[in-house]
Amino acid sequence: MGHENITEFILLGLFSDKDEKTACFVLFVLCYIAILSGNLLILLTIRGSRLREQPMYFFLSYLSFMDVCFTSTVAPKLIIDLLAQQKTISYNGCMAQMFYAHFFGATEIFILVAMAYDRYAAICRPLHYMVIMSRQVCYVLVMASILGAFTHSIMQVLIVIELPFCGPNQIDHYFCDVFPLLKLACMDTSLLVIVIITTTGVLSILTFVALVISYIIILSTLRTYSSQGCRKALSTCGSHITVVFMFFLPLIFTYVPMADSVSNDKVFALFYTMIAPMFNPLIYTLRNTDMKNAMRKMWCRDARFEGK
């Protein structure tokens, strides 16, 4: 390891203008509160209702939990740094933030894949659905997602901890990530950039393409359904497709850079770390009748009990 000369990094953040920082502080605090409350509302509703018995909502509860964890690795530091004079983060803290951001983000990607597989089984193989998506299979898919995400994350950290940092320590980003750290290394990192683009970027593209193809197959199968069944299936698949596009497109633009533009990376990263997790609860509830009914039954019932 070659970081003996660097014990901490300085995060330059999103903005340099003081007025912009103050306005964004208020905005991001509200966004973070919305992310926590929205995703925890979905999580508690599923866990406290019969929806937890259905594979789709089983995965959705884990997706909401990962949204909370993923955003919480980045948002608190981002919000605090908007008003802080010293935006420093220790070397070990930086490595930990990078690991957890990649871990929770990658777990979310794999869970989205599991949700697409669940919709494929439900719509294209309805007679075998309960066998294909048994509770044991659901747990295996979640554990495989966690294991795959851990492998991916530890690889990113192992790449960075071997880098020699001997000069500047200013990270032109609002959280610790691989590409901004590679720019600070006092060695030629062109080969490592190719490796990361190949592993993370290409993997993101292939996963995105596979998800799009799976939903094309699902949508083509829906033509054989009745109009009522088609509408219900479209409402759930439409929610999944929207979330997939909101999460994957900024991710692909970040890890398959078309040009050497860190400022664009920061904007794209803001989409998958703050904006997508904030809209996910709205996307999954506003177009989902089962979810809205479960929320109404659970929370209205609790309100009636409190009123007695």
N, C-alpha and C positions, 0 to 999 in steps of 0.2 A: 504493500500500500504506500502511496506517495502523497498523503495529505498532511504530513507533519507540519508544513508551513501554513496550513489553513485549518483553523479551529472553528470558524463560523463563516456564514455567507450573509450577504446583504441582498434582500429581495427588493428590486426596484419597483415592483408592483405594476398596476395598470396605468395610473395617471401621475403626473407631476404637478398639475395645477391644484392649488389648495381648495378653491371653490368646487371643483369637480370631485375632489376627494370627499368633501363634506356631504355633497348631494348623494354620491355613491354609497357613503357610509349608511345613510338612512335607507336608501333603496335596497342595499344588500342585506341589511338587518331584517327588513320586511320580507325579502325573498327567503332568507334562511328560516325565519319563523314560519312562513308559508310552507316551505319544504318539510320542516319537522312536523307541523300540525297535520298537513295533508297526508303525508305518507304514514304517520302513526295512526291517523284516523282509519285509513285503509287496513293497516296491519291489525289493529284492535277489532275492527268490524269483522274481518275474516276469521280471526281467532275466536271471537265470541259468538259466531253464528254457524249455521250449518254449511255455509259456503266453504269452510275449511275442508270438508269431505270431498270437494271437487278438485281434481288435479289443477285446473286452470287457476283457481283462486289460491290453491296451495303454493303454486309458483309465484303468483302475484304478491302474496304476503312476503315471500323472501325477496322479491324484487324491490318492494317498498322499504324493507329493512336495509337492503344494500344501498338504496338511494340515500337514506339517512346517514349511513356510515360513510359512504363515498363523499358526500358533500361535507360532512363533518371533519374530514381530514384536511379540507382546503378552506372552507368558508370562514371559520373562526379566525384563523391567522390572517386571511385576506381582509376581513372587517377590522380587526385590531390595527393592522398595518396602515389602513387608510388615515388614521389619526395619530399614529405613533411617529415619534421623531427618529428613533432607531429601528429599522426594519430588519433586524438580524435574526438568524436562525442558526443554531449550532450544527456542526457537521453531522453528528449522530441524529439530531432532530430532522435534518434535511433528508438523510437516508431513510429514516423511519417514515416521514411523510411521503416520500416517493414510493416506498414499498406498499404502504397501506392504500395510497391512491390507485396504484396499479392493481393491487389485490382486489379491492372492492369493485373497481371499474371492470376488471376482467371477469369477476364472478357475475356481475350484472350482464355482461355480454353472453356468457354461457347460459344463464337463466333465460334470457330472451330466446336463445336457440331452443332450449327445452320447452318453452311456451309455444314456439312455432311447431315443434314436433307434436306437442299435445293437441294443437288445433288440427294438424294434419291427421292424426289418429282419430279425432272426434268426427271429422267431416268426411275423410276419405275411407276410413275403416270403422264405421260406426258399430258394426256387429261384434268386432273384436276389441272395442275401445277399453272396456273395463279390465280386460286381460293385459292389453298393451300398456295401459297407464295405471297399473295397480299401485297401491301406496308404497310398496317396496321399490318399484321402479322409480317412483317420484323421488324417494329418498336417495336412491343410487344416483340419479341425475343431479340432484343438489350436491351430493358429496363429490361427484366427478367434477362439477363446476368449481367447487372450492379447491379441489386438488389441482385442477388445471390452472386456476388463477394463482395459486401459491407458486407453482412451478414457473409461470410467466414472470411473476413479481420478483422472485428471488434471482432470476436470470438478469433482470434489469439492474438490481442492486449489485450483483457480482461484477457486472460490467463497469459500473461507476466507481466502486471502491478500489478498483485496480488502477484508476486514472491518477496520474501525478498532477496535483494542484500546487503550483509554485508562484503564481502571480496574482492577477486580479481575482477578487472574490464576490463581484457584483453579478447577481443572477437577474437577467432581464426578463423577469416573469413574476407572477404573484404566488407561485408555489414551486417546489423543487420537482423538476422533471428531467428526463434523460437528455434531450437535445440542448436545453439551456446549459446544463452542466458540462456537456461535451465541448461547448464553446469556450469554457474556462480552462480546460486541460492544456497543459504545456507539452503537447505531443500531437502528432498527426492522427486525427480521429476519423479520417475519411472512410477507412475500412469498417470501423465501428458503426458509423452512420448507415452504411449499406446493410450491415448485419441487423440493426434495429429496424430499418425500413422493411427488410425482408421478413423478420420475425413478427413485428408488431403491425406494421403497415399492411403488408400483403395478407397477413392473417385476418385483419379487420376487413379488407376488401373481399376476400374469399368468403368470410362468414356473412357479410352483407349480401353478396351475390347469392349465396346458398339460401338465405332467408327470403330474398325477393323471389327466387325460383319456387321455393316451397309455397309461398303465398299465391303465386300465379297458378300453381297446380290446385291449391285449395279453392281459389276463386273460380277456376274452370269447372271444378266438381260441383260447385254451388248451383250451376245451371240446371242440374237435375232435381234440385230441392223445390218444395212448395214455396210460394211467395212469403208466407209467414216464417217458415224455417230459414229461408234465405236471408230475410231481414235480420233475424236474430244472430245468425252466423256472421253476417256482414258487420254487425255492430261490434262484436268481439274482435273479429279479424281486423276491422278498420282501426280500432284502438291500438292493436299490436303493431300494425304497419306504420301508424303515425309515430309511435314511440321509437320504433326501429330507425326510421329516417331521421328523427330529431337527434338521436344518440350517435348513430354511425357516421353520418355525413361529416359533422365537425371533427369526429375522431379520425376519419380517413384523411381529411385535409391537414390535420396536425401531424400525423405520423407517416404520411406520404407527401412530404413537402415538394411543392412545384417550384418554389423559389426560396431564397434565403431570407425569409421575412419573419422575425420573431414577433413583431407586433400583430401580424395576422394570427400567429399561433396562439397568442393570448386571447384574442377575440374568439377563436374557435374553441379554445379550452373553456371559456366562460359558458359556452353553450352546453357542453356535456357535463360540466361540474355544477352549474347553478340553474340554468334555464330549463333544460330537459327534466331534471328531478323535480322542479317546481310545477311543471305542467303535467307530469305523469299522473298524479292523483286526479286532476281535472279530466284528463283524457279517458282514464279508466272508469270514472264514475258518471260523467255527464251522458255518455253514450251506452251505459250498461244498466239495464233495468234491474237485473238481479242484485247488483251492488247497491243501487239506490233504494231498493226495497229492504235489503238487509240493514242498511244504515238507518232507514226510517223506523224499522221494527226495534232495532237494538237501542238507538239513542233516544227515541221518543218514549220507549218503555222505561228506560232509566230515568228520564225526566219526570214521568208520571210517578215512579216510585219515590223520587226525591220530594215531589209535591205532596205526598200523603203524610 
